[in-house]
Amino acid sequence: MSKKVKLSILLILTSILLYSCATTQPVGDCLTGNRAGFFHGLLHGFITPVSFIVSLFKDDVAIYAVNNSGGFYDLGFLLGSGGWGFWAGKGSKKR
């Protein structure tokens, strides 16, 4: 099996895993109840690309929890979404 095929399979499986992490909680329900903290922000930041694509087609999906704990949620979201730039930069180095 070639390296490209293995990478494609890995990307597909990762996409399925990340999509399964995206919750289907209606946006209105996010305004009440428990507040999202640091670890929720980290998870939401990590699944941002998947959540964004889904939010283009479904109005009840958001990429950011409005009912959050403030700075710690924002820090987690920033760290989670910043990981995508880190991994993209690792692949661009010349060997």
Biotite code that builds the C-alpha atoms (Angstrom):
import biotite.structure as struc

atoms = struc.array([
    struc.Atom([0.000, 0.000, 0.000], chain_id="A", res_id=1, res_name="MET", atom_name="CA", element="C"),
    struc.Atom([1.465, 3.346, -0.998], chain_id="A", res_id=2, res_name="SER", atom_name="CA", element="C"),
    struc.Atom([2.094, 6.211, 1.370], chain_id="A", res_id=3, res_name="LYS", atom_name="CA", element="C"),
    struc.Atom([-0.618, 8.355, -0.277], chain_id="A", res_id=4, res_name="LYS", atom_name="CA", element="C"),
    struc.Atom([-3.245, 5.651, 0.165], chain_id="A", res_id=5, res_name="VAL", atom_name="CA", element="C"),
    struc.Atom([-2.326, 5.218, 3.833], chain_id="A", res_id=6, res_name="LYS", atom_name="CA", element="C"),
    struc.Atom([-2.490, 8.963, 4.377], chain_id="A", res_id=7, res_name="LEU", atom_name="CA", element="C"),
    struc.Atom([-5.878, 9.170, 2.656], chain_id="A", res_id=8, res_name="SER", atom_name="CA", element="C"),
    struc.Atom([-7.285, 6.383, 4.814], chain_id="A", res_id=9, res_name="ILE", atom_name="CA", element="C"),
    struc.Atom([-5.908, 8.054, 7.926], chain_id="A", res_id=10, res_name="LEU", atom_name="CA", element="C"),
    struc.Atom([-7.473, 11.395, 6.961], chain_id="A", res_id=11, res_name="LEU", atom_name="CA", element="C"),
    struc.Atom([-10.856, 9.794, 6.284], chain_id="A", res_id=12, res_name="ILE", atom_name="CA", element="C"),
    struc.Atom([-10.827, 7.944, 9.608], chain_id="A", res_id=13, res_name="LEU", atom_name="CA", element="C"),
    struc.Atom([-9.765, 11.103, 11.442], chain_id="A", res_id=14, res_name="THR", atom_name="CA", element="C"),
    struc.Atom([-12.566, 13.074, 9.774], chain_id="A", res_id=15, res_name="SER", atom_name="CA", element="C"),
    struc.Atom([-15.121, 10.460, 10.826], chain_id="A", res_id=16, res_name="ILE", atom_name="CA", element="C"),
    struc.Atom([-13.772, 10.509, 14.375], chain_id="A", res_id=17, res_name="LEU", atom_name="CA", element="C"),
    struc.Atom([-13.897, 14.307, 14.551], chain_id="A", res_id=18, res_name="LEU", atom_name="CA", element="C"),
    struc.Atom([-17.402, 14.409, 13.090], chain_id="A", res_id=19, res_name="TYR", atom_name="CA", element="C"),
    struc.Atom([-18.541, 11.972, 15.761], chain_id="A", res_id=20, res_name="SER", atom_name="CA", element="C"),
    struc.Atom([-17.259, 14.426, 18.398], chain_id="A", res_id=21, res_name="CYS", atom_name="CA", element="C"),
    struc.Atom([-19.412, 17.247, 17.079], chain_id="A", res_id=22, res_name="ALA", atom_name="CA", element="C"),
    struc.Atom([-22.532, 17.469, 19.199], chain_id="A", res_id=23, res_name="THR", atom_name="CA", element="C"),
    struc.Atom([-25.979, 17.912, 17.738], chain_id="A", res_id=24, res_name="THR", atom_name="CA", element="C"),
    struc.Atom([-27.228, 20.082, 20.598], chain_id="A", res_id=25, res_name="GLN", atom_name="CA", element="C"),
    struc.Atom([-29.485, 22.854, 19.256], chain_id="A", res_id=26, res_name="PRO", atom_name="CA", element="C"),
    struc.Atom([-27.963, 26.333, 19.432], chain_id="A", res_id=27, res_name="VAL", atom_name="CA", element="C"),
    struc.Atom([-30.791, 27.604, 21.639], chain_id="A", res_id=28, res_name="GLY", atom_name="CA", element="C"),
    struc.Atom([-29.986, 24.989, 24.286], chain_id="A", res_id=29, res_name="ASP", atom_name="CA", element="C"),
    struc.Atom([-26.406, 26.277, 24.458], chain_id="A", res_id=30, res_name="CYS", atom_name="CA", element="C"),
    struc.Atom([-27.625, 29.517, 26.018], chain_id="A", res_id=31, res_name="LEU", atom_name="CA", element="C"),
    struc.Atom([-28.861, 27.766, 29.160], chain_id="A", res_id=32, res_name="THR", atom_name="CA", element="C"),
    struc.Atom([-27.506, 25.013, 31.376], chain_id="A", res_id=33, res_name="GLY", atom_name="CA", element="C"),
    struc.Atom([-23.876, 24.209, 32.108], chain_id="A", res_id=34, res_name="ASN", atom_name="CA", element="C"),
    struc.Atom([-21.155, 26.549, 30.934], chain_id="A", res_id=35, res_name="ARG", atom_name="CA", element="C"),
    struc.Atom([-18.412, 25.256, 28.678], chain_id="A", res_id=36, res_name="ALA", atom_name="CA", element="C"),
    struc.Atom([-14.966, 25.429, 30.286], chain_id="A", res_id=37, res_name="GLY", atom_name="CA", element="C"),
    struc.Atom([-11.354, 25.012, 29.223], chain_id="A", res_id=38, res_name="PHE", atom_name="CA", element="C"),
    struc.Atom([-11.585, 21.388, 28.055], chain_id="A", res_id=39, res_name="PHE", atom_name="CA", element="C"),
    struc.Atom([-14.768, 22.031, 26.084], chain_id="A", res_id=40, res_name="HIS", atom_name="CA", element="C"),
    struc.Atom([-12.991, 24.969, 24.453], chain_id="A", res_id=41, res_name="GLY", atom_name="CA", element="C"),
    struc.Atom([-10.034, 22.739, 23.625], chain_id="A", res_id=42, res_name="LEU", atom_name="CA", element="C"),
    struc.Atom([-12.333, 20.146, 22.043], chain_id="A", res_id=43, res_name="LEU", atom_name="CA", element="C"),
    struc.Atom([-14.370, 22.779, 20.186], chain_id="A", res_id=44, res_name="HIS", atom_name="CA", element="C"),
    struc.Atom([-11.184, 24.362, 18.868], chain_id="A", res_id=45, res_name="GLY", atom_name="CA", element="C"),
    struc.Atom([-9.859, 21.003, 17.717], chain_id="A", res_id=46, res_name="PHE", atom_name="CA", element="C"),
    struc.Atom([-13.024, 20.120, 15.799], chain_id="A", res_id=47, res_name="ILE", atom_name="CA", element="C"),
    struc.Atom([-13.433, 23.643, 14.349], chain_id="A", res_id=48, res_name="THR", atom_name="CA", element="C"),
    struc.Atom([-12.775, 22.635, 10.700], chain_id="A", res_id=49, res_name="PRO", atom_name="CA", element="C"),
    struc.Atom([-15.402, 19.889, 10.845], chain_id="A", res_id=50, res_name="VAL", atom_name="CA", element="C"),
    struc.Atom([-17.876, 22.062, 12.763], chain_id="A", res_id=51, res_name="SER", atom_name="CA", element="C"),
    struc.Atom([-17.417, 24.897, 10.273], chain_id="A", res_id=52, res_name="PHE", atom_name="CA", element="C"),
    struc.Atom([-18.172, 22.694, 7.275], chain_id="A", res_id=53, res_name="ILE", atom_name="CA", element="C"),
    struc.Atom([-21.225, 21.200, 8.973], chain_id="A", res_id=54, res_name="VAL", atom_name="CA", element="C"),
    struc.Atom([-22.424, 24.686, 10.024], chain_id="A", res_id=55, res_name="SER", atom_name="CA", element="C"),
    struc.Atom([-22.497, 25.741, 6.372], chain_id="A", res_id=56, res_name="LEU", atom_name="CA", element="C"),
    struc.Atom([-25.239, 23.195, 5.698], chain_id="A", res_id=57, res_name="PHE", atom_name="CA", element="C"),
    struc.Atom([-27.064, 23.040, 9.057], chain_id="A", res_id=58, res_name="LYS", atom_name="CA", element="C"),
    struc.Atom([-28.333, 26.126, 10.875], chain_id="A", res_id=59, res_name="ASP", atom_name="CA", element="C"),
    struc.Atom([-28.438, 24.396, 14.267], chain_id="A", res_id=60, res_name="ASP", atom_name="CA", element="C"),
    struc.Atom([-24.664, 23.738, 14.415], chain_id="A", res_id=61, res_name="VAL", atom_name="CA", element="C"),
    struc.Atom([-22.260, 26.346, 15.772], chain_id="A", res_id=62, res_name="ALA", atom_name="CA", element="C"),
    struc.Atom([-18.475, 26.246, 16.102], chain_id="A", res_id=63, res_name="ILE", atom_name="CA", element="C"),
    struc.Atom([-18.277, 28.307, 19.308], chain_id="A", res_id=64, res_name="TYR", atom_name="CA", element="C"),
    struc.Atom([-20.197, 27.782, 22.562], chain_id="A", res_id=65, res_name="ALA", atom_name="CA", element="C"),
    struc.Atom([-21.873, 31.054, 23.476], chain_id="A", res_id=66, res_name="VAL", atom_name="CA", element="C"),
    struc.Atom([-22.545, 29.932, 27.053], chain_id="A", res_id=67, res_name="ASN", atom_name="CA", element="C"),
    struc.Atom([-18.926, 29.546, 28.177], chain_id="A", res_id=68, res_name="ASN", atom_name="CA", element="C"),
    struc.Atom([-16.831, 30.293, 31.249], chain_id="A", res_id=69, res_name="SER", atom_name="CA", element="C"),
    struc.Atom([-15.003, 33.202, 29.624], chain_id="A", res_id=70, res_name="GLY", atom_name="CA", element="C"),
    struc.Atom([-11.230, 33.415, 29.397], chain_id="A", res_id=71, res_name="GLY", atom_name="CA", element="C"),
    struc.Atom([-10.470, 29.770, 30.105], chain_id="A", res_id=72, res_name="PHE", atom_name="CA", element="C"),
    struc.Atom([-12.864, 28.605, 27.372], chain_id="A", res_id=73, res_name="TYR", atom_name="CA", element="C"),
    struc.Atom([-11.316, 31.099, 24.967], chain_id="A", res_id=74, res_name="ASP", atom_name="CA", element="C"),
    struc.Atom([-7.812, 29.874, 25.858], chain_id="A", res_id=75, res_name="LEU", atom_name="CA", element="C"),
    struc.Atom([-8.829, 26.262, 25.253], chain_id="A", res_id=76, res_name="GLY", atom_name="CA", element="C"),
    struc.Atom([-10.496, 27.185, 21.965], chain_id="A", res_id=77, res_name="PHE", atom_name="CA", element="C"),
    struc.Atom([-7.410, 29.088, 20.849], chain_id="A", res_id=78, res_name="LEU", atom_name="CA", element="C"),
    struc.Atom([-5.059, 26.231, 21.766], chain_id="A", res_id=79, res_name="LEU", atom_name="CA", element="C"),
    struc.Atom([-7.327, 23.656, 20.102], chain_id="A", res_id=80, res_name="GLY", atom_name="CA", element="C"),
    struc.Atom([-7.741, 25.575, 16.871], chain_id="A", res_id=81, res_name="SER", atom_name="CA", element="C"),
    struc.Atom([-4.085, 26.620, 16.860], chain_id="A", res_id=82, res_name="GLY", atom_name="CA", element="C"),
    struc.Atom([-3.064, 22.973, 16.667], chain_id="A", res_id=83, res_name="GLY", atom_name="CA", element="C"),
    struc.Atom([-4.226, 22.879, 13.061], chain_id="A", res_id=84, res_name="TRP", atom_name="CA", element="C"),
    struc.Atom([-1.663, 25.507, 12.083], chain_id="A", res_id=85, res_name="GLY", atom_name="CA", element="C"),
    struc.Atom([1.043, 23.624, 13.964], chain_id="A", res_id=86, res_name="PHE", atom_name="CA", element="C"),
    struc.Atom([0.329, 20.344, 12.168], chain_id="A", res_id=87, res_name="TRP", atom_name="CA", element="C"),
    struc.Atom([0.057, 22.085, 8.786], chain_id="A", res_id=88, res_name="ALA", atom_name="CA", element="C"),
    struc.Atom([3.424, 23.734, 9.346], chain_id="A", res_id=89, res_name="GLY", atom_name="CA", element="C"),
    struc.Atom([5.068, 20.413, 10.211], chain_id="A", res_id=90, res_name="LYS", atom_name="CA", element="C"),
    struc.Atom([4.151, 19.000, 6.818], chain_id="A", res_id=91, res_name="GLY", atom_name="CA", element="C"),
    struc.Atom([5.564, 21.905, 4.860], chain_id="A", res_id=92, res_name="SER", atom_name="CA", element="C"),
    struc.Atom([9.181, 21.453, 5.905], chain_id="A", res_id=93, res_name="LYS", atom_name="CA", element="C"),
    struc.Atom([11.546, 20.327, 3.176], chain_id="A", res_id=94, res_name="LYS", atom_name="CA", element="C"),
    struc.Atom([13.345, 17.061, 3.754], chain_id="A", res_id=95, res_name="ARG", atom_name="CA", element="C"),
])
